Amino acid sequence: MRSYRLLSTLVAPIIPLWLMLRRLRGKEDAKRLPERLGICKTPRPAGKLLWLHAASVGEATSILPLLQKVHRRYPELRLLLTTGTVTSARLMQKRLPAGAIHQFAPIDTPQATAQFIRHWRPDVSLWVESEFWPNLIDAVRRAHCYMGVINGRMSERSFQAWQKRPAMIRDMLACFDIVIAQSREDAARLQALGASDVRCVGNLKYDAVALPCDEAELLRLKTAIGARPVWLAASTHPGEEKIAAQTHRRLAAAYPDLLTIIAPRHPERGAASAHEIKDLTVALRSQRQAITPETQIYIADTMGELGLFYRLSEIAFMGGSLVNHGGQNPLEPARLSCGIIFGPHTHNFSDIYRELEENGGGIRIAGGESLAAEVGVLLGDYARLHAMQGRARQWVESQAGATDRLMDMLSPLFAPRKKS
């Protein structure tokens, strides 16, 4: 921890330049760059403040049901959420409860984190999953603020990596008053690394509400698609768009009116993805290009619209699973009754993918060459697809309840301050 603190102090002078370079790449919000340096223009509201820190869209989305419940039960409690990405910031500003504040998390330097904590003075801080930043943790500890981890996660890969730096992770975990893990396996790993009061209530991701969509736009696109067979490659990473296009080519003989929807994980890659698929008729949503009877590939390169495309397609391939990224969240399509296909790389959600497969709600393929075969089978056998969709949805619904259990456990922390 001391070595990290010294190193982060030495590099602090070049952080503004680094942030500017990120801004040029679209990875920072130009108007809100001061927040990344701990400079907060939004005043701290009076009263007791609960601060939750999440990494990005997935982690922040998983705690929205908790925030809604806390807001309804304790309306006088002030809510602050920090995340680290532009995408999560935009989505959370639309979905947070009324009165809740979003801020970008400060860069993990001693000065930025200390300034952030001095401004907000949180009474309770809850860290989602595994967002462990040494200087920020130390700044909260120095402020004598209650600290907890919720939906705590420690994959086998991360566990092995942290075992090479045991003192650092032990010192950080020792700062937390409670660690609430999302599974027994995560709890065991966190305890082995040095967490003391470790508990488990289940995974908050199972309680997330279905992704929203614009109903008028859904109807418009359904009308444009008509009776055409459709499948979706969701949250794809580099290399997977080519595989999706190849899948379309292989299925085109059997399904000449097939529509393939590709939703890149990072929407800014839409034009580059279209450029890779030159022999097929491609339409880009970001450029408002319509779906016509001639459209073969529709690239959904917009932000926050996956709920729309999961509703348009009954089959969803999960991106990040055919490349070594670890797979994207399969609970979102399962909740919207999609038949789910995924590749071998699923370590980001290993337990969820395993149980989804075991319960008949998803199909694991060995590689990209198998994708066309599985999509073709499901397109040609609606009874099998319908049964698979139902099993996926029922399994997700059967796992719900972690948010209520977490509320029961943490409610004493949210209660108003006692008057002296």
QUICOR-V840329 format. One record per backbone hydrogen bond with DSSP energy under -0.5 kcal/mol. CO is the residue of the C=O (numbers start at 1). NH is the residue of the N-H. If there is no record, write none. Layout:
# QUICOR-V840329
CO_NH, CO_NH
This chain:
# QUICOR-V840329
1_5, 2_6, 3_7, 4_8, 5_9, 6_10, 7_11, 8_12, 11_14, 11_15, 12_15, 14_18, 15_19, 16_20, 17_21, 18_22, 19_23, 20_24, 21_25, 22_27, 22_28, 23_26, 28_30, 29_32, 30_33, 32_35, 32_36, 33_36, 33_37, 34_37, 34_39, 35_38, 36_107, 38_40, 39_41, 48_78, 49_51, 49_123, 49_124, 50_80, 51_126, 52_82, 53_128, 55_84, 56_60, 57_61, 58_62, 59_63, 60_63, 61_64, 63_67, 64_68, 65_69, 66_70, 67_71, 68_72, 69_73, 70_74, 74_77, 78_50, 79_101, 80_52, 81_103, 82_54, 83_105, 85_89, 86_90, 87_91, 88_92, 89_93, 90_94, 91_94, 91_95, 92_96, 97_100, 101_81, 103_83, 107_109, 109_113, 110_114, 111_115, 112_116, 113_117, 114_118, 115_119, 116_120, 117_121, 123_146, 124_51, 125_148, 126_53, 127_150, 128_130, 128_131, 129_153, 130_132, 131_133, 132_134, 133_137, 134_138, 135_139, 136_140, 137_141, 138_142, 139_143, 140_145, 141_144, 146_125, 147_177, 147_178, 148_127, 149_180, 150_129, 152_182, 155_159, 156_160, 157_161, 158_162, 159_163, 161_164, 162_165, 163_166, 165_169, 166_170, 167_171, 168_172, 169_173, 170_174, 172_175, 173_176, 178_149, 179_181, 179_199, 180_152, 181_201, 181_202, 183_187, 184_188, 185_189, 186_190, 187_191, 188_192, 189_193, 190_195, 191_194, 196_198, 197_179, 199_181, 202_204, 203_206, 204_207, 205_208, 213_215, 214_218, 215_219, 216_220, 217_221, 218_222, 219_223, 220_224, 221_225, 222_226, 225_228, 229_259, 231_261, 232_234, 232_317, 233_263, 234_319, 236_265, 237_240, 237_241, 239_243, 240_244, 241_245, 242_246, 243_247, 244_248, 245_249, 246_250, 247_251, 248_252, 251_255, 255_258, 259_231, 259_261, 260_262, 260_298, 261_233, 261_263, 262_264, 262_300, 263_235, 263_236, 265_267, 266_269, 267_270, 269_273, 270_274, 271_275, 272_276, 273_277, 274_277, 276_278, 280_282, 281_296, 281_297, 283_285, 283_299, 284_287, 284_289, 285_288, 290_292, 292_295, 296_260, 297_283, 297_299, 298_262, 298_300, 299_285, 299_301, 300_302, 305_308, 305_309, 306_310, 307_311, 308_312, 309_313, 314_339, 315_232, 316_341, 317_234, 317_319, 318_321, 319_328, 320_325, 320_326, 320_327, 321_345, 323_325, 323_326, 326_348, 326_349, 329_332, 330_334, 331_335, 332_336, 333_338, 334_337, 338_340, 339_316, 340_363, 341_318, 342_365, 344_346, 346_349, 347_350, 349_353, 350_354, 351_355, 352_356, 353_357, 354_358, 355_359, 356_361, 356_362, 357_360, 361_340, 363_342, 367_370, 368_371, 368_372, 370_374, 371_375, 372_376, 373_377, 374_378, 375_379, 376_380, 377_381, 378_381, 381_385, 382_386, 383_387, 384_388, 385_389, 386_390, 387_391, 388_392, 389_393, 390_394, 391_395, 392_396, 393_397, 394_398, 395_399, 396_399, 397_400, 401_405, 402_406, 403_407, 404_408, 405_409, 406_410, 407_411, 410_413, 410_414, 411_414, 411_415
